[in-house]
Amino acid sequence: MTRNPISSTIPLDGQGVQHGFLRLPHSRDDSAWGSVMIPITVIANGEGPTALMTGANHGDEYEGPIALQSLAVSLQVQDITGRVIILPMMNMPAFAAGTRCSPVDGANMNRSFPGRPDGPVTQKICHYIATELVPLADIVLDFHSGGRTLDFLPFAAAHILPDKAQEVACMAAMQAFNAPYSARMLEIDNVGMFDTEVESQGKVFVTTELGGAGTATAYSVAVANKGIRNLLIHAGILAGQVQLDPTIQLDMPDDRCFVFAETAGLVEYLVDMGDTVAKGQAIARIWRADRTGEAPHVCYAGLDGILTARHSPGLIKVGDFVGLVAVVV
């Protein structure tokens, strides 16, 4: 089998605090013998569980990188039992460019797992994470938000799984994260997702959607920071008590939750995120952007619930996501 060319500049099984890189040789126009350098921190103290914490799977999502950079400088080795592997910018090429997908090969990392050791850059990174990092972990937290084109109510999420014992463990970890909203999440397409790879290896997995619109806020970063601490305590790695505040439970039962644009133009939202909506209620109107005098196209909710996510830019294209209506449990 082809060997993955990525190497770690620090030992993954070392004790104490170590900061380094995953180095991927990458020859390109501006650096013939260059490398993609992906920052990594490993903090370990004795025997115990391992948590893998990742951000910037998509390069335009910022709560994860901010919170994990903070964790890498603030977590004290004497305060933990076990190991924490921190990968704040797992898709470093996309993060450096501020784009969802990698500018190197155009790939969406979260549709590229488990990757290939002999594939393009994104495939190589995915393969290394899937074969070298995920097997070390007992619990995995992958931070997401809406990036430049979506905005979300801040929620942590876990998935419905065939292995019900694993599902229970994932749901318990999600509740421990204790975001303002907690969701049983339905993915539009889970093929090639990091989530799917981690869950297929039998690990406890939690993901998030903590905001969006291409930025982070003090509030969304605070949710991320608190969630990290809670999850490490829940996993038995960090001492202390999980801080539990009220959380609204959400469910996404089927594809009626999702509303997509059937025309292009200027989107006008008729409800705000967090607002209660009824099945058949108009949630948005799309106006022609190239002429006056025409009635707008109206987008309707497919079920009762609350508006949980929406398109972020003011202009929308045919097929773009308009809104997510989740059910309050």
Residue pairs with C-beta under 8 A, 6 or more apart in sequence:
1 117
2 116
2 117
2 118
3 117
4 117
4 124
4 127
4 128
4 131
4 132
5 24
5 25
5 117
5 124
6 22
6 23
6 24
6 124
6 125
6 128
6 132
7 22
7 23
8 20
8 21
8 22
8 23
8 40
8 132
9 20
9 21
9 22
9 23
10 18
10 19
10 20
10 21
10 40
10 42
11 18
11 42
12 42
12 85
12 132
12 133
12 136
13 44
14 42
14 44
15 44
15 45
15 46
15 77
16 43
16 44
16 45
16 77
17 41
17 42
17 43
17 75
17 77
18 41
18 42
18 43
19 39
19 40
19 41
19 72
20 39
20 40
20 41
21 37
21 38
21 39
21 40
22 37
22 38
22 40
22 87
22 125
22 128
23 35
23 36
23 37
23 38
24 35
24 36
24 37
24 38
24 121
24 124
24 125
24 128
25 33
25 34
25 35
26 34
26 35
26 36
26 104
26 121
27 33
27 34
28 34
28 104
36 92
36 93
36 104
36 121
36 125
37 92
38 87
38 89
38 90
38 92
38 125
39 87
39 88
39 89
39 92
40 85
40 86
40 87
41 72
41 84
41 85
41 86
42 83
42 84
42 85
42 86
43 72
43 75
43 77
43 80
43 83
43 84
43 86
44 77
44 80
44 82
44 83
44 84
45 77
45 78
45 80
45 81
45 82
45 83
46 81
46 82
47 81
47 82
48 80
48 81
48 82
48 83
48 236
48 237
49 82
49 83
49 138
49 139
49 235
49 236
49 237
50 82
50 83
50 84
50 85
50 136
50 137
50 138
50 139
51 82
51 83
51 84
51 85
51 137
51 138
51 139
51 140
51 141
51 231
51 232
51 235
51 237
52 85
52 87
52 133
52 134
52 136
52 137
52 139
52 140
52 141
53 68
53 71
53 84
53 85
53 86
53 87
53 140
53 141
53 143
53 228
54 64
54 68
54 87
54 88
54 90
54 129
54 140
54 141
54 142
54 143
54 194
55 61
55 63
55 64
55 65
55 67
55 68
55 87
55 88
55 89
55 90
55 142
55 143
56 62
56 64
56 65
56 88
56 89
56 90
56 91
56 92
56 94
56 95
56 143
57 90
57 91
57 109
57 110
57 142
57 143
57 144
57 194
58 91
58 94
58 100
58 101
58 108
58 109
58 110
58 144
58 147
59 89
59 91
59 93
59 94
59 95
59 96
59 97
59 98
59 99
59 100
59 101
59 102
60 94
60 98
60 99
60 100
60 147
60 148
60 214
61 143
61 144
61 145
61 146
61 147
61 212
62 145
62 215
62 216
63 143
63 145
63 208
63 210
63 211
63 216
63 220
63 221
63 223
63 224
64 88
64 142
64 143
64 144
64 145
64 208
64 210
64 224
65 88
65 89
65 95
65 143
66 216
66 221
66 224
67 143
67 221
67 224
67 225
67 228
68 86
68 87
68 88
68 143
68 228
69 88
70 225
71 84
71 86
71 225
71 228
72 86
72 88
75 84
79 238
79 239
80 232
80 237
80 238
81 236
81 237
81 239
82 235
82 236
82 237
83 136
83 237
84 232
84 237
85 133
85 136
85 137
87 129
87 133
89 95
90 109
90 125
90 129
91 102
91 109
91 122
91 125
93 102
93 103
93 104
93 121
93 122
94 100
94 101
94 102
94 103
94 109
97 103
98 148
98 214
100 108
100 147
100 148
100 149
101 107
101 108
101 109
102 109
102 121
102 122
104 120
104 121
104 122
105 120
105 121
105 122
105 123
107 120
107 121
107 122
107 123
108 122
109 122
109 125
109 126
109 194
110 192
110 193
110 194
110 195
111 189
111 191
111 192
111 193
112 122
112 123
112 126
112 192
113 126
113 129
113 130
113 192
113 193
113 194
113 196
113 197
114 126
114 127
114 130
114 131
114 197
115 122
115 123
115 124
115 125
115 126
115 127
115 128
115 129
115 130
116 123
116 124
116 127
117 124
117 127
117 128
118 124
119 127
126 194
126 197
129 194
130 197
134 140
134 197
134 198
134 201
134 203
135 201
137 198
137 203
138 203
138 204
138 235
139 173
139 203
139 204
139 205
139 206
139 231
139 235
140 198
140 203
140 204
140 205
140 206
141 177
141 205
141 206
141 207
141 208
141 227
141 228
141 231
142 194
142 195
142 198
142 205
142 206
142 207
142 208
143 207
143 208
143 210
143 224
144 207
144 208
144 209
144 210
145 152
145 208
145 209
145 210
145 211
145 212
145 216
145 220
146 152
146 209
146 211
146 212
146 213
146 309
146 312
147 212
147 214
148 212
148 213
148 214
148 312
148 313
149 212
149 311
149 312
149 313
149 320
149 321
150 212
150 213
150 309
150 310
150 311
150 312
150 321
151 211
151 212
151 213
151 273
151 309
151 310
151 311
151 312
152 209
152 210
152 211
152 212
152 273
152 308
152 309
152 324
153 180
153 181
153 209
153 273
153 274
153 306
153 308
153 309
154 179
154 180
154 181
154 208
154 209
154 210
154 211
154 219
154 220
154 223
155 179
155 180
155 181
155 182
155 183
155 208
155 209
155 210
155 250
155 308
156 174
156 177
156 178
156 179
156 181
156 182
156 183
156 206
156 207
156 208
156 227
157 174
157 182
157 183
157 184
157 185
157 206
157 207
157 208
157 209
158 167
158 170
158 171
158 173
158 174
158 184
158 185
158 205
158 206
158 207
159 167
159 170
159 184
159 185
159 187
159 190
159 195
159 199
159 205
160 167
160 184
161 167
161 170
161 199
163 202
166 199
166 202
166 204
169 204
170 199
170 204
170 205
170 206
171 184
172 234
173 204
173 205
173 206
173 231
173 234
173 235
174 182
174 183
174 206
175 182
175 247
176 230
176 231
176 233
176 234
176 242
177 206
177 208
177 227
177 230
177 231
177 234
178 226
178 227
178 230
178 242
178 243
178 244
178 245
178 247
179 208
179 210
179 223
179 227
179 247
180 223
180 245
180 247
180 248
181 247
181 248
181 249
181 250
181 308
182 247
182 248
182 249
182 250
183 249
183 250
183 251
183 252
183 308
183 326
184 250
184 251
184 252
184 329
185 207
185 252
186 252
186 253
186 254
186 255
186 257
187 193
187 195
188 255
188 258
190 196
195 205
195 207
198 205
199 205
204 235
206 231
208 224
208 227
209 309
210 216
210 220
210 223
210 224
211 217
211 219
211 220
212 309
212 312
213 312
214 312
226 243
229 238
229 240
229 243
230 242
230 243
230 244
232 238
233 239
233 240
233 241
233 242
234 242
248 328
249 328
249 329
250 305
250 306
250 308
250 326
250 327
250 328
250 329
251 326
251 327
251 329
252 324
252 326
252 327
253 303
253 327
256 302
256 303
256 325
257 302
257 303
257 305
257 324
257 325
257 326
257 327
258 302
258 321
258 323
258 324
259 283
259 284
259 299
259 300
259 301
259 302
259 321
259 322
259 323
259 324
259 325
260 319
260 320
260 321
260 322
261 267
261 286
261 297
261 299
261 311
261 316
261 317
261 318
261 319
261 320
261 321
261 322
262 297
262 318
263 286
263 297
263 318
264 286
264 289
264 315
264 316
264 317
264 318
265 286
265 287
265 288
265 289
265 296
265 297
265 315
265 316
266 286
266 287
266 288
266 289
266 314
266 315
266 316
267 284
267 285
267 286
267 287
267 311
267 314
267 315
267 316
267 322
268 284
268 285
268 286
268 287
268 296
269 283
269 284
269 310
269 323
270 282
270 283
270 284
270 285
271 277
271 281
271 283
271 307
272 307
273 306
273 307
273 308
273 309
273 310
274 306
274 307
275 306
275 307
276 305
276 306
277 283
277 301
277 304
277 305
277 306
277 307
277 325
278 301
278 304
279 301
279 302
279 303
279 304
280 300
280 301
281 300
281 301
282 298
282 299
282 300
282 301
283 299
283 300
283 301
283 307
283 322
283 323
283 325
284 298
284 299
284 310
284 322
284 323
285 296
285 297
285 298
285 299
286 296
286 297
286 298
286 299
286 316
287 294
287 296
288 294
288 296
289 315
299 322
299 323
301 323
301 325
302 325
303 325
303 327
304 325
304 327
305 325
305 326
305 327
305 328
306 325
306 326
306 328
307 323
307 324
307 325
308 324
308 325
308 326
309 321
309 323
309 324
310 322
310 323
310 324
311 320
311 321
311 322
311 323
316 322
